Amino acid sequence: MSFVNYNTKEVNCKIVYYGPGLGGKTTNIQYVYQKTSGDSKGKMITLNTENERTLFFDFLPLDLGEIRGFKTRFHLYTVPGQVFYEASRKLILRGVDGIVFVADSQVERMEANLESLRGLEKNLIEQGYEIEKVPVVLQWNKRDLPNVASIEDLRTKINKWDFPEFEASAVTGEGVFETLKSISKLVLMNLKGGLN
């Protein structure tokens, strides 16, 4: 749930980038961080894991407008993709306002995508959330590679809820801000609905 700071007149929203290991979650956030002007971003905090280049989490406050005189501040997190970091994934999902599921479009990564999605559903249920009631956007990442599954195949296997979806290449930045804009909009609509 969003945290409201009445002293600073800020609503803080938490968006979590979730998906399989090496799927592009961290690359998404790094791209956003690099392309966002210095005035509207905070520090990026990185905790490296032992075994891979996956980051434990990234933290990026980003100002994106106001609700009833309160500034909206988004905090972007990644979860570690590897299964043996399950406890960390659960912890990072606590208090989530929106989720970007970053799917690796490579054909050979389909099972990893599905396993990660099953983990997301399970972890949300354990936190008291239903995936259908949380703002979620799907990103089909790595579309710039030659061995990718068709969008139809990805949609059929992964997007059974008909969530908004975007093709992307986080390395080049294609689709990165479109994905962020979409999830931010859904989170704000959800938040405004709760304020009525």
Secondary structure in CASP SS format (residue, H / E / C, confidence):
PFRMAT SS
TARGET T0000
AUTHOR 0000-0000-0000
METHOD secondary structure of the structure
MODEL  1
M C 1.00
S C 1.00
F E 1.00
V E 1.00
N E 1.00
Y C 1.00
N C 1.00
T C 1.00
K C 1.00
E E 1.00
V E 1.00
N E 1.00
C E 1.00
K E 1.00
I E 1.00
V E 1.00
Y E 1.00
Y E 1.00
G C 1.00
P C 1.00
G C 1.00
L C 1.00
G C 1.00
G C 1.00
K H 1.00
T H 1.00
T H 1.00
N H 1.00
I H 1.00
Q H 1.00
Y H 1.00
V H 1.00
Y H 1.00
Q H 1.00
K H 1.00
T C 1.00
S C 1.00
G H 1.00
D H 1.00
S H 1.00
K E 1.00
G C 1.00
K C 1.00
M C 1.00
I C 1.00
T C 1.00
L C 1.00
N E 1.00
T C 1.00
E C 1.00
N C 1.00
E C 1.00
R C 1.00
T C 1.00
L E 1.00
F C 1.00
F C 1.00
D C 1.00
F C 1.00
L E 1.00
P E 1.00
L E 1.00
D E 1.00
L E 1.00
G E 1.00
E E 1.00
I E 1.00
R C 1.00
G C 1.00
F E 1.00
K E 1.00
T E 1.00
R E 1.00
F E 1.00
H E 1.00
L E 1.00
Y E 1.00
T E 1.00
V C 1.00
P C 1.00
G C 1.00
Q C 1.00
V H 1.00
F H 1.00
Y H 1.00
E H 1.00
A H 1.00
S H 1.00
R H 1.00
K H 1.00
L H 1.00
I H 1.00
L H 1.00
R C 1.00
G C 1.00
V C 1.00
D C 1.00
G E 1.00
I E 1.00
V E 1.00
F E 1.00
V E 1.00
A E 1.00
D E 1.00
S C 1.00
Q E 1.00
V H 1.00
E H 1.00
R H 1.00
M H 1.00
E H 1.00
A H 1.00
N H 1.00
L H 1.00
E H 1.00
S H 1.00
L H 1.00
R H 1.00
G H 1.00
L H 1.00
E H 1.00
K H 1.00
N H 1.00
L H 1.00
I H 1.00
E H 1.00
Q C 1.00
G C 1.00
Y C 1.00
E C 1.00
I H 1.00
E H 1.00
K H 1.00
V C 1.00
P C 1.00
V E 1.00
V E 1.00
L E 1.00
Q E 1.00
W E 1.00
N E 1.00
K C 1.00
R C 1.00
D C 1.00
L C 1.00
P C 1.00
N C 1.00
V E 1.00
A C 1.00
S C 1.00
I H 1.00
E H 1.00
D H 1.00
L H 1.00
R H 1.00
T H 1.00
K H 1.00
I H 1.00
N C 1.00
K C 1.00
W C 1.00
D C 1.00
F C 1.00
P C 1.00
E E 1.00
F E 1.00
E E 1.00
A C 1.00
S E 1.00
A C 1.00
V C 1.00
T C 1.00
G C 1.00
E E 1.00
G C 1.00
V H 1.00
F H 1.00
E H 1.00
T H 1.00
L H 1.00
K H 1.00
S H 1.00
I H 1.00
S H 1.00
K H 1.00
L H 1.00
V H 1.00
L H 1.00
M H 1.00
N H 1.00
L H 1.00
K H 1.00
G H 1.00
G H 1.00
L H 1.00
N C 1.00
END
